[in-house]
Amino acid sequence: MATLKRRALLAGAASVPAIGRARAETTVTFAMISPLSGPWAREGQLQLGGAAMAVDDINAAGGIKALGGAKVRLVQFDAGDSAEKAKDAAQRMVAQEPDVSGGFGAWLSTFTLAVTEVTERAQIPWFTQSYSDLITGRGFHYIFQSSPTAVDQAEKALPTILDLAERSTGKRPTRIGIIADNTASSVSFLKPIRGHVLKDLGLTAVVDEVFTPPLTDATTLIQRVRSARPDFLLALPSNVPDDKMVLDKLSEYGLGGGKLPVVGNGGHWATPELVANAGKDVVQGIMIVTAAGAGKGLEDIERRYMARTKEPWMLQEPIMAYGHIMLLAAAVERAGSADRRKVAEQIRAFDLRDGPALLFPGQHVKYDAAGRRLDAKLMIVQWQNGRIVTTDPPEMAQAATIWPKM
């Protein structure tokens, strides 16, 4: 059964006949630009693990059949620790790899905004899991955003969290604390929350603090949280070291380990390093809003990824990287060409409900005119007993949400 599921994922890349037959290619080049050094390097490495597995799966299954079995080649460029370095990486990619058919990255929304200024001019179709609404709000034609946007997540996340709390405790929270960095994703996420979501849900923000990463000391932030006594904390750092600093201070002030429910946003909250550095008891109960993960139905791909990488689970970064490589391969198959403009045309025409679409919550891959994925759902995962489990949406849930009694 597992082998059949794997074949179904790969078959989705070739389920529609190629519309044109170009000359046989020996290789097709896909690119990845993500932080492989600096404070976001861990997330980039997780993306690389998923992308490399997808490339190997495609090649082991016979390569790009519409191009005579051409093998897929993955090239990686380091976005580093700033938007300027990310843009430089994109410029190097364009100069050094003129045959790139498409790519994905650059994880942090601020980096993605910079990278796609370059990829758009080069007419390279580019997938991203980054959240900022600005990414697909610029009228670009070669950007494809597979995650729910930050605004969409913000409008869906808090109602979902409140429903989970009420389902678990019988009570609905009314007081929220907010601490966030000032990166593009966090800014986009919080704009609708401050603008109308809090009011719509009857929530009062008793703490609302913004910082510039990296954090050097979280003491003042958490002192304000302790004094304000929110029912739960929305914590929006964008990297593991800042996550840990916040959690350490929560523990120091007697709020850690689930005593104060914490909701984070993004896959960095679910990395094994967080539990290794902060401790099993400290991360217990943290809920994470994310764009993808290995819930029900994706057990086989997660097992293979874990065996290959020795990672303890597969979440947003690797599974979306895997999915984006599969989508690029599907587009090349359908185009019958490695030409980047023809590949982009096929991505715009996607309306997939099988194959690679099964990797994304909502299980539908279709992009609107702006490049945003229609029917993109968010996912809630939670730290329970030192592991990450999916708790929402119900059709992918592996466990019920734990919420402290209010």
Backbone torsions as a table, in degrees:
resi	resn	phi	psi	omega
1	MET	NA	-42.7	179.1
2	ALA	-61.0	-41.3	179.2
3	THR	-63.5	-38.8	178.5
4	LEU	-64.5	-40.9	178.2
5	LYS	-63.1	-41.0	179.4
6	ARG	-63.1	-42.3	178.4
7	ARG	-64.0	-35.4	180.0
8	ALA	-64.7	-40.4	177.6
9	LEU	-62.0	-44.6	-179.7
10	LEU	-71.1	-35.1	-178.5
11	ALA	-64.1	-29.4	179.3
12	GLY	-60.4	-23.5	179.7
13	ALA	-73.8	-15.8	-177.0
14	ALA	-132.5	23.1	-173.6
15	SER	-75.3	-15.2	176.3
16	VAL	-116.4	132.4	-178.3
17	PRO	-58.2	147.2	176.3
18	ALA	-61.6	139.7	-177.6
19	ILE	-84.5	-12.6	178.8
20	GLY	-155.0	151.9	-178.3
21	ARG	-114.1	105.7	177.2
22	ALA	-83.9	174.6	175.5
23	ARG	-61.8	152.7	-178.7
24	ALA	-61.7	134.5	177.1
25	GLU	-107.0	150.8	176.0
26	THR	-92.5	-29.9	177.1
27	THR	-143.3	153.1	171.8
28	VAL	-123.9	129.2	-173.3
29	THR	-103.5	124.7	171.6
30	PHE	-113.7	149.0	-175.5
31	ALA	-120.0	151.5	173.9
32	MET	-130.2	127.6	170.8
33	ILE	-120.1	114.7	-179.8
34	SER	-152.5	159.5	178.2
35	PRO	-67.1	117.6	177.1
36	LEU	-112.9	2.6	173.2
37	SER	-145.0	161.7	179.8
38	GLY	87.7	-171.2	-171.7
39	PRO	-66.5	-18.2	-179.9
40	TRP	-106.1	15.0	-175.2
41	ALA	-63.5	-35.5	-178.1
42	ARG	-60.2	-42.4	-179.7
43	GLU	-64.9	-39.2	176.8
44	GLY	-64.0	-39.4	178.3
45	GLN	-65.5	-37.5	176.6
46	LEU	-64.0	-40.6	176.1
47	GLN	-61.3	-43.1	-179.2
48	LEU	-60.9	-39.8	179.0
49	GLY	-60.4	-42.9	179.0
50	GLY	-69.4	-41.9	-178.7
51	ALA	-65.2	-42.8	-179.2
52	ALA	-63.7	-36.4	178.2
53	MET	-67.1	-39.7	178.1
54	ALA	-61.8	-44.2	178.8
55	VAL	-59.0	-45.7	-179.5
56	ASP	-64.9	-38.4	178.4
57	ASP	-64.2	-43.3	179.6
58	ILE	-63.2	-47.2	-178.0
59	ASN	-66.6	-37.4	178.8
60	ALA	-67.4	-25.6	180.0
61	ALA	-89.0	6.7	176.0
62	GLY	111.9	6.4	177.4
63	GLY	72.9	-157.4	179.9
64	ILE	-85.7	103.0	-171.3
65	LYS	-66.6	-33.2	179.7
66	ALA	-66.4	-15.7	179.0
67	LEU	-114.6	33.0	175.8
68	GLY	71.1	27.7	179.8
69	GLY	83.0	24.4	179.1
70	ALA	-56.7	137.6	179.7
71	LYS	-84.1	145.6	176.2
72	VAL	-85.3	135.8	177.6
73	ARG	-120.2	131.4	179.4
74	LEU	-107.2	128.2	173.7
75	VAL	-113.3	140.8	-176.6
76	GLN	-119.9	140.4	175.9
77	PHE	-131.4	138.6	-174.0
78	ASP	-86.1	120.0	176.6
79	ALA	-76.2	-14.8	177.0
80	GLY	67.9	-142.7	-172.4
81	ASP	-121.9	18.8	179.3
82	SER	-154.2	158.9	177.9
83	ALA	-62.5	-34.8	179.4
84	GLU	-63.8	-43.6	178.5
85	LYS	-66.9	-36.9	178.1
86	ALA	-63.8	-43.2	178.7
87	LYS	-64.3	-40.5	176.7
88	ASP	-60.3	-40.4	179.1
89	ALA	-62.0	-41.4	178.5
90	ALA	-64.3	-39.9	178.8
91	GLN	-66.3	-38.0	176.1
92	ARG	-64.3	-41.2	179.4
93	MET	-59.3	-47.5	-179.1
94	VAL	-61.6	-39.7	-178.2
95	ALA	-74.1	-38.9	-172.9
96	GLN	-91.3	-21.9	-175.3
97	GLU	-128.1	72.7	-175.8
98	PRO	-66.7	-14.9	-177.0
99	ASP	-99.3	13.6	178.4
100	VAL	-59.8	126.9	179.2
101	SER	-88.8	-21.0	-179.2
102	GLY	172.4	172.3	-178.9
103	GLY	-164.0	-173.2	178.2
104	PHE	-150.7	162.1	178.8
105	GLY	141.9	-171.2	5.1
106	ALA	-117.1	33.8	178.0
107	TRP	67.7	-77.7	-178.8
108	LEU	-70.4	133.3	-175.4
109	SER	-57.3	-39.1	179.7
110	THR	-59.5	-39.7	178.0
111	PHE	-69.9	-41.4	-179.0
112	THR	-61.8	-39.6	177.4
113	LEU	-58.7	-41.3	-179.5
114	ALA	-71.9	-45.0	-177.6
115	VAL	-62.5	-42.2	-174.0
116	THR	-75.5	-14.5	168.4
117	GLU	-61.7	-35.6	-179.9
118	VAL	-80.5	-47.8	-177.1
119	THR	-65.3	-32.7	178.3
120	GLU	-64.5	-44.9	178.9
121	ARG	-62.9	-32.9	180.0
122	ALA	-84.6	-2.2	179.8
123	GLN	58.5	41.2	177.0
124	ILE	-97.3	119.4	176.5
125	PRO	-63.0	130.9	-170.4
126	TRP	-133.8	121.3	175.2
127	PHE	-92.2	148.6	174.1
128	THR	-146.0	148.0	170.3
129	GLN	-97.3	-2.2	-178.6
130	SER	-62.3	155.1	-167.3
131	TYR	-99.1	-29.6	-168.2
132	SER	-54.0	134.7	177.0
133	ASP	-65.6	-23.6	-179.6
134	LEU	-63.2	-28.3	-175.6
135	ILE	-58.2	-44.3	179.9
136	THR	-107.5	23.5	178.1
137	GLY	-110.6	15.7	-173.9
138	ARG	-110.2	6.4	-180.0
139	GLY	76.1	20.5	179.5
140	PHE	-75.9	156.1	-177.6
141	HIS	-112.3	-7.1	-174.1
142	TYR	-120.8	18.2	178.4
143	ILE	-113.2	137.3	-177.4
144	PHE	-133.7	113.6	-173.3
145	GLN	-101.3	111.9	-172.9
146	SER	-89.8	-21.6	176.9
147	SER	-81.2	156.7	164.4
148	PRO	-58.2	140.5	178.6
149	THR	-65.6	166.1	-179.1
150	ALA	-59.0	-42.4	179.3
151	VAL	-64.3	-44.5	179.3
152	ASP	-61.7	-43.8	177.9
153	GLN	-62.7	-43.0	-178.3
154	ALA	-62.5	-39.8	-178.4
155	GLU	-73.3	-24.1	179.4
156	LYS	-96.6	-31.1	-169.6
157	ALA	-67.0	-52.6	-175.0
158	LEU	-65.4	-41.3	173.5
159	PRO	-58.0	-39.3	178.3
160	THR	-64.5	-44.4	179.7
161	ILE	-62.1	-43.7	-179.7
162	LEU	-64.9	-38.4	177.1
163	ASP	-64.3	-41.0	178.3
164	LEU	-63.7	-39.8	178.3
165	ALA	-63.6	-45.5	-178.6
166	GLU	-66.4	-38.1	178.4
167	ARG	-64.1	-35.8	-176.6
168	SER	-82.1	-35.4	-170.6
169	THR	-118.3	-15.2	-174.9
170	GLY	83.0	-1.3	179.8
171	LYS	-123.9	155.8	-178.0
172	ARG	-113.2	124.3	179.3
173	PRO	-60.4	149.5	178.5
174	THR	-126.7	-14.6	-175.8
175	ARG	-122.8	126.0	-177.3
176	ILE	-121.2	142.1	169.0
177	GLY	-106.7	143.0	-178.9
178	ILE	-129.5	126.1	166.7
179	ILE	-131.1	133.3	-172.1
180	ALA	-150.9	150.8	170.3
181	ASP	-85.1	177.8	-174.6
182	ASN	-106.8	26.9	174.4
183	THR	-74.0	163.8	-171.0
184	ALA	-59.2	-40.2	-178.5
185	SER	-64.5	-45.7	-179.9
186	SER	-63.8	-41.1	179.4
187	VAL	-61.7	-45.7	179.1
188	SER	-64.2	-40.9	-178.0
189	PHE	-62.5	-40.7	-174.5
190	LEU	-82.9	-20.1	-176.6
191	LYS	-56.9	-52.8	178.8
192	PRO	-70.7	-29.1	178.7
193	ILE	-62.1	-48.6	178.1
194	ARG	-70.4	-32.6	-174.4
195	GLY	-72.2	-43.2	-177.3
196	HIS	-151.3	-23.0	-172.6
197	VAL	-64.5	-44.2	179.7
198	LEU	-58.5	-46.5	-179.8
199	LYS	-63.8	-44.5	-178.8
200	ASP	-59.5	-34.3	-176.1
201	LEU	-95.6	0.4	-178.5
202	GLY	69.8	29.0	179.6
203	LEU	-97.9	140.6	174.6
204	THR	-110.8	126.4	176.5
205	ALA	-83.1	105.6	-179.0
206	VAL	-88.0	-14.4	172.7
207	VAL	-141.2	136.3	176.3
208	ASP	-150.4	95.3	-173.7
209	GLU	-122.8	141.4	180.0
210	VAL	-122.3	139.8	178.2
211	PHE	-134.7	161.9	175.6
212	THR	-98.8	123.9	-179.8
213	PRO	-76.2	154.8	-1.3
214	PRO	-81.0	151.0	176.2
215	LEU	-68.5	138.4	172.9
216	THR	-103.0	-23.2	179.8
217	ASP	-163.9	125.1	-179.0
218	ALA	-97.9	8.7	-173.6
219	THR	-58.4	-50.7	-177.0
220	THR	-62.2	-41.0	179.7
221	LEU	-59.8	-48.0	-174.0
222	ILE	-77.2	-29.2	172.5
223	GLN	-58.5	-41.9	179.3
224	ARG	-67.4	-36.3	177.0
225	VAL	-64.3	-46.0	-179.1
226	ARG	-61.7	-41.5	-178.8
227	SER	-67.8	-34.7	-174.5
228	ALA	-82.0	-23.7	176.7
229	ARG	55.7	58.8	175.7
230	PRO	-71.3	161.6	175.6
231	ASP	-74.6	-28.5	173.8
232	PHE	-158.4	162.7	-176.1
233	LEU	-116.5	126.4	170.6
234	LEU	-93.8	110.0	-174.3
235	ALA	-111.0	118.4	-173.5
236	LEU	-124.1	52.2	161.2
237	PRO	-68.6	174.0	-178.2
238	SER	-126.7	13.1	177.5
239	ASN	-152.2	158.6	-173.9
240	VAL	-62.0	-44.2	179.1
241	PRO	-57.4	-39.9	178.3
242	ASP	-70.9	-37.5	174.4
243	ASP	-55.5	-49.0	-177.0
244	LYS	-63.3	-39.7	-179.3
245	MET	-62.7	-40.9	177.1
246	VAL	-64.2	-45.3	-178.2
247	LEU	-65.7	-39.5	178.6
248	ASP	-60.0	-42.3	-179.8
249	LYS	-70.6	-36.1	175.1
250	LEU	-60.2	-42.5	178.3
251	SER	-65.4	-41.9	-179.6
252	GLU	-59.5	-34.2	-178.4
253	TYR	-97.4	15.8	173.4
254	GLY	77.0	21.9	-177.3
255	LEU	-113.6	-0.4	-174.4
256	GLY	-85.1	179.3	175.0
257	GLY	65.8	27.8	177.9
258	GLY	92.6	-4.9	178.2
259	LYS	-62.1	-42.4	169.3
260	LEU	-108.7	115.6	178.4
261	PRO	-58.5	133.1	-179.0
262	VAL	-119.4	133.0	175.6
263	VAL	-117.7	120.6	176.0
264	GLY	-107.2	172.5	-179.2
265	ASN	-135.3	121.1	177.6
266	GLY	109.9	152.9	-174.1
267	GLY	-65.4	-19.7	179.8
268	HIS	-61.2	-25.4	178.1
269	TRP	-70.5	-12.3	-174.6
270	ALA	-115.3	16.3	179.5
271	THR	-77.8	148.7	178.5
272	PRO	-59.1	-29.6	179.4
273	GLU	-59.3	-32.5	-177.3
274	LEU	-64.8	-46.5	178.8
275	VAL	-71.0	-33.5	179.5
276	ALA	-65.8	-39.4	-176.5
277	ASN	-87.8	-36.5	-176.8
278	ALA	-92.0	-30.7	-179.9
279	GLY	106.6	146.0	-177.7
280	LYS	-57.8	-42.4	-177.7
281	ASP	-70.1	-31.8	-177.1
282	VAL	-71.4	-38.4	-177.5
283	VAL	-85.0	-10.3	-176.2
284	GLN	-51.5	128.7	173.5
285	GLY	87.2	-8.5	179.8
286	ILE	-62.4	128.4	176.8
287	MET	-99.8	141.3	-174.2
288	ILE	-129.6	126.5	173.0
289	VAL	-85.7	123.1	-177.4
290	THR	-141.6	168.8	-174.2
291	ALA	-97.1	-10.8	-178.3
292	ALA	-168.8	166.1	177.5
293	GLY	175.8	168.6	-175.9
294	ALA	-92.3	77.7	175.2
295	GLY	-87.8	-156.2	179.2
296	LYS	-55.5	138.6	177.2
297	GLY	94.6	-12.9	-178.7
298	LEU	-118.6	25.0	-176.2
299	GLU	-62.5	-38.4	-175.9
300	ASP	-66.2	-47.8	-179.2
301	ILE	-64.0	-36.4	178.2
302	GLU	-66.7	-41.9	178.9
303	ARG	-60.6	-44.4	-178.9
304	ARG	-66.0	-40.0	178.0
305	TYR	-63.4	-44.1	179.8
306	MET	-62.9	-42.3	179.8
307	ALA	-65.0	-36.3	-176.1
308	ARG	-75.7	-41.5	-171.1
309	THR	-104.0	-13.3	-174.5
310	LYS	66.7	16.7	172.9
311	GLU	-76.7	151.1	-176.4
312	PRO	-82.0	-12.3	177.3
313	TRP	-164.5	173.7	-177.9
314	MET	-126.6	117.4	-178.2
315	LEU	-121.3	-152.9	-168.7
316	GLN	-52.0	-51.9	-173.2
317	GLU	-60.7	-56.3	-177.8
318	PRO	-69.5	-36.3	-174.9
319	ILE	-74.2	-33.5	177.2
320	MET	-75.7	-33.5	174.2
321	ALA	-63.3	-44.3	175.7
322	TYR	-57.3	-47.8	-178.9
323	GLY	-63.5	-38.7	-179.0
324	HIS	-68.1	-37.6	175.1
325	ILE	-64.2	-41.9	178.4
326	MET	-63.1	-37.8	178.0
327	LEU	-67.6	-39.5	176.3
328	LEU	-61.9	-43.3	178.6
329	ALA	-63.0	-39.9	178.1
330	ALA	-61.9	-40.6	-179.5
331	ALA	-67.1	-40.1	177.9
332	VAL	-64.8	-43.5	177.7
333	GLU	-57.4	-47.0	-176.3
334	ARG	-69.1	-33.8	178.4
335	ALA	-76.2	-24.7	-172.7
336	GLY	63.2	27.2	-174.0
337	SER	-159.2	148.9	174.4
338	ALA	-94.0	2.6	179.2
339	ASP	-63.7	125.3	-172.2
340	ARG	-60.2	-34.1	-179.0
341	ARG	-70.9	-37.5	176.7
342	LYS	-70.2	-35.6	176.0
343	VAL	-62.3	-44.6	179.3
344	ALA	-61.1	-38.9	178.5
345	GLU	-59.6	-40.3	-179.6
346	GLN	-70.7	-35.2	176.9
347	ILE	-64.5	-41.5	178.6
348	ARG	-62.4	-27.2	-178.7
349	ALA	-89.9	-3.3	-178.7
350	PHE	-55.4	139.3	166.5
351	ASP	-151.0	68.1	-169.4
352	LEU	-95.6	135.1	174.7
353	ARG	-128.7	11.6	175.8
354	ASP	-144.0	-170.7	-179.1
355	GLY	55.8	-129.9	-176.9
356	PRO	-60.9	-22.7	-179.9
357	ALA	-61.1	-26.7	-178.6
358	LEU	-67.6	-13.1	-179.0
359	LEU	-83.4	-11.8	-172.7
360	PHE	-112.8	132.7	176.0
361	PRO	-53.3	132.7	-172.0
362	GLY	99.8	-24.6	174.3
363	GLN	49.8	42.7	176.8
364	HIS	-146.0	123.9	177.7
365	VAL	-116.6	103.7	175.4
366	LYS	-150.7	132.5	-176.3
367	TYR	-109.2	140.4	177.9
368	ASP	-81.3	-175.6	-174.5
369	ALA	-62.5	-26.7	178.8
370	ALA	-82.5	-15.1	-177.6
371	GLY	100.5	11.7	178.8
372	ARG	-91.4	138.9	-178.5
373	ARG	-75.6	126.9	176.6
374	LEU	-73.2	149.3	177.0
375	ASP	62.2	22.5	178.3
376	ALA	-72.0	121.3	179.3
377	LYS	-100.0	154.8	170.7
378	LEU	-94.6	166.5	-179.0
379	MET	-129.7	143.8	173.3
380	ILE	-112.7	124.5	172.5
381	VAL	-119.7	161.8	-175.7
382	GLN	-143.8	145.0	171.0
383	TRP	-75.9	118.3	176.0
384	GLN	-134.3	116.3	177.9
385	ASN	55.6	42.3	174.8
386	GLY	81.1	6.7	179.3
387	ARG	-129.6	161.3	175.8
388	ILE	-97.1	129.4	175.6
389	VAL	-130.4	148.7	176.7
390	THR	-83.7	130.2	179.5
391	THR	-117.6	-9.9	178.3
392	ASP	-162.4	141.7	9.4
393	PRO	-75.2	160.4	-173.8
394	PRO	-56.1	-36.2	-176.4
395	GLU	-70.1	-14.5	177.9
396	MET	-114.3	-0.5	-172.7
397	ALA	-67.0	138.1	177.0
398	GLN	-105.5	-15.0	-179.1
399	ALA	-160.6	163.8	174.8
400	ALA	-81.2	151.0	178.8
401	THR	-69.8	136.9	173.1
402	ILE	-96.6	126.6	177.2
403	TRP	-134.3	127.6	179.5
404	PRO	-58.0	145.7	177.1
405	LYS	-61.4	132.8	-176.2
406	MET	-93.2	NA	NA
